[in-house]
């Protein structure tokens, strides 16, 4: 459905912009104007994972990129991704 595809695109865009600081479903659901349940439904349909799973995959992807393409330590990467403890 076109509405679900638009929401999926907006979710991905919001995630790309905020994944370092925002990991909660409520933040993204609110940005899209949908419930957390509906956001999960959209994520499962369009990304093959729950919304939280999709958020976590984005964070892991960025950590892998940083490990591969930067000289940052694991500790620096963890802190750059918003973790208090590496």
N, C-alpha and C positions, 0 to 999 in steps of 0.2 A: 504494500500500500504506500502511496506517495507521502502521506503524512508521517508514517513510520520511518521512511527513508530520509526525510528532511530532519526528523528528530535524531536519527542515527548520525547524520552528518554534523549536526549542531553539537551533539554529544562528543564526537571525536574532536571537533574544533575546540570546544571548551576544555576537554581533557588535555589536548596539546598545549593549551595556554596555561593551565592551572595545575598540572599533575605534580609539580614540585611542592605545592603548598596545600592543595585540597585533595583529600582522598575519600571523603565521605559521600555517600550516595545522595544525601539530602541536598548538598550543595549543587550537584549536577542536575538533579530532578527539579530543583527550584529554578535554576537557570533556564531549563527547557519548558517549565510550566507544566510538568507532569508529575505523577506520583512516583515514588520509588519502585512500586510494583510494576508500573507501566514502563519505567526506564529499564528494569530488568527484562521485561518482555521484549522491548526494542533491542536491547543488547544481545539477547539470546538469538533473536531472529536474524540480526544483521552481522553480528560478530562471533556467534557460536559460543558465547560465554555469558555468564551473569555480568551485570554492570560492574560489580566489585572485581570480578575476575578480569574484566577488560581494563579496569583502572590499574590493577596489579601488573598485568602484562605490559602496560605502557611504562610503568616505573622500572620494571626489570629490563625492558628494551633499552631505556635510557642508561641504566647502570652498565649494561653490556657495551653500549656504544662508548661510554666514558672509559671503561676499562680497556677497550680496544684502541681507541683513537686519542687518548690523552695520557699524560704522565701523572695524572691524579692518583693518589693512594686510595685504597678502599675506604679509609676513614673520611677523606675529603669528598669522595663520591657520595657516601652515605649522608654526610651533612648537607651536601648540595641538593640532595633529594628529600630533605626534610626529616631525616631520621636523627634522633638524639644519640643513638648508640650504633656504631658500625656493626 
